Amino acid sequence: MRALWLAVLMPALVCAEGFTLTVHLTGFKSDRGKVAVALFDNAAAYPTKPEKARASVREAIVNGEARVEFKDLPAGTYAIAAYHDANGNGKMDTNFIGIPKEPTGASNDAKGRMGPPSFKAAQFSLSGNQRVTVTMQ
């Protein structure tokens, strides 16, 4: 009977282990403030609803670069959105029509036209431990 339970539970235990996504951010013009990085698995939330991101983190910038890790992620489709909170006020500053005043970045170095990049342009598949680079613009 124990062998049967192990045979049933073992695949679930193996699948429960998640992957690590390492994000290397480059192109910062200064080390002031922090970079805010959000990982999305939901196209409807990307990138304008960071509260609906799967995970988010703020990290210091050192010598024009930063590195963050998201651990225990299941395989799937994701997209990254980041901004440099240069003044440290905890929010992305925009002008009166909503254009960011602070540098931003996305996975695949995706860029939007007349707005932020789409989830489709920034998406990537995660099926193992992976590293992606985001260049801040």
C-alpha positions as CSV (number, residue, x, y, z in Angstrom):
1,M,0.0,0.0,0.0
2,R,2.9,2.4,0.8
3,A,4.4,1.7,-2.6
4,L,1.1,2.7,-4.2
5,W,1.0,6.0,-2.4
6,L,4.6,6.8,-3.2
7,A,3.9,6.0,-6.9
8,V,0.9,8.4,-6.8
9,L,2.5,11.2,-4.8
10,M,6.0,11.1,-6.3
11,P,5.1,12.9,-9.5
12,A,3.4,15.7,-7.5
13,L,6.4,16.1,-5.3
14,V,8.7,16.4,-8.3
15,C,6.4,19.0,-10.0
16,A,6.2,21.0,-6.7
17,E,9.8,22.0,-7.1
18,G,10.0,25.3,-8.9
19,F,12.5,27.0,-11.1
20,T,14.6,30.0,-10.5
21,L,14.5,33.0,-12.8
22,T,17.5,35.3,-12.6
23,V,17.0,38.8,-14.1
24,H,20.0,40.9,-15.0
25,L,19.2,44.5,-15.4
26,T,21.6,46.8,-17.3
27,G,21.8,50.3,-18.8
28,F,21.3,52.4,-15.6
29,K,22.7,55.9,-15.9
30,S,23.0,56.2,-12.1
31,D,23.0,54.1,-9.0
32,R,20.6,56.4,-7.2
33,G,17.4,54.9,-5.9
34,K,16.3,51.4,-6.7
35,V,14.9,49.3,-9.5
36,A,11.4,47.9,-9.1
37,V,11.0,44.6,-11.0
38,A,7.6,42.9,-11.5
39,L,7.1,39.4,-12.8
40,F,3.8,38.8,-14.6
41,D,2.0,35.6,-15.6
42,N,-1.2,37.5,-16.4
43,A,-1.5,39.3,-19.8
44,A,-4.4,41.5,-18.6
45,A,-2.3,42.9,-15.8
46,Y,0.9,43.5,-17.7
47,P,2.5,46.0,-17.0
48,T,0.0,48.6,-15.7
49,K,-1.3,46.6,-12.6
50,P,1.8,45.7,-10.6
51,E,-0.4,44.8,-7.7
52,K,-1.5,41.8,-9.8
53,A,2.1,40.6,-10.6
54,R,3.0,37.1,-9.6
55,A,6.0,38.6,-7.7
56,S,7.8,41.9,-7.4
57,V,11.0,43.1,-5.8
58,R,13.0,46.3,-5.3
59,E,16.7,46.1,-5.6
60,A,19.8,48.4,-5.3
61,I,21.7,49.3,-8.4
62,V,25.5,48.9,-8.3
63,N,27.8,50.1,-11.0
64,G,24.9,50.6,-13.4
65,E,23.5,47.0,-13.0
66,A,21.2,45.1,-10.8
67,R,20.3,41.4,-10.4
68,V,17.1,39.9,-8.9
69,E,16.0,36.3,-8.5
70,F,12.5,34.9,-8.5
71,K,12.5,31.4,-7.0
72,D,10.1,28.4,-6.9
73,L,8.3,29.4,-10.1
74,P,6.3,26.8,-12.0
75,A,6.8,26.3,-15.7
76,G,4.8,28.8,-17.7
77,T,4.7,32.0,-19.7
78,Y,5.9,35.2,-18.0
79,A,6.8,38.8,-18.8
80,I,9.0,41.3,-16.8
81,A,8.4,45.0,-16.3
82,A,10.9,47.2,-14.5
83,Y,11.4,50.9,-13.7
84,H,14.2,52.8,-12.1
85,D,12.8,54.6,-9.1
86,A,15.7,57.1,-9.3
87,N,14.2,59.6,-6.7
88,G,13.2,56.8,-4.3
89,N,9.6,57.9,-3.9
90,G,8.2,54.4,-4.4
91,K,6.4,55.0,-7.6
92,M,7.0,55.4,-11.3
93,D,6.9,59.1,-12.1
94,T,5.1,60.1,-15.3
95,N,4.4,63.4,-17.0
96,F,0.9,64.8,-17.3
97,I,-0.1,62.5,-20.2
98,G,1.3,59.3,-18.5
99,I,4.7,59.0,-20.2
100,P,7.3,57.7,-17.7
101,K,9.9,60.2,-16.6
102,E,12.1,57.5,-15.2
103,P,13.8,54.7,-17.2
104,T,11.8,51.5,-17.8
105,G,12.6,48.1,-19.2
106,A,10.9,44.9,-20.2
107,S,11.8,41.3,-21.0
108,N,12.9,40.8,-24.6
109,D,13.7,44.5,-24.4
110,A,10.2,45.0,-25.7
111,K,9.0,48.5,-26.5
112,G,5.5,49.8,-26.9
113,R,4.0,52.1,-29.5
114,M,2.0,54.8,-28.0
115,G,2.0,53.1,-24.6
116,P,3.8,50.3,-22.8
117,P,4.8,47.1,-24.5
118,S,2.3,44.3,-24.8
119,F,2.6,41.1,-22.8
120,K,3.0,39.2,-26.1
121,A,6.0,41.3,-27.0
122,A,7.6,40.8,-23.6
123,Q,6.6,37.2,-22.9
124,F,9.0,34.2,-22.6
125,S,8.6,30.6,-21.6
126,L,10.1,29.3,-18.4
127,S,10.7,25.5,-18.3
128,G,13.8,25.3,-16.2
129,N,16.2,27.6,-14.3
130,Q,16.8,30.6,-16.6
131,R,18.5,33.9,-16.9
132,V,17.1,36.9,-18.8
133,T,18.6,40.4,-19.4
134,V,16.6,43.6,-19.4
135,T,18.1,46.8,-20.7
136,M,16.7,49.9,-19.1
137,Q,15.7,52.6,-21.6
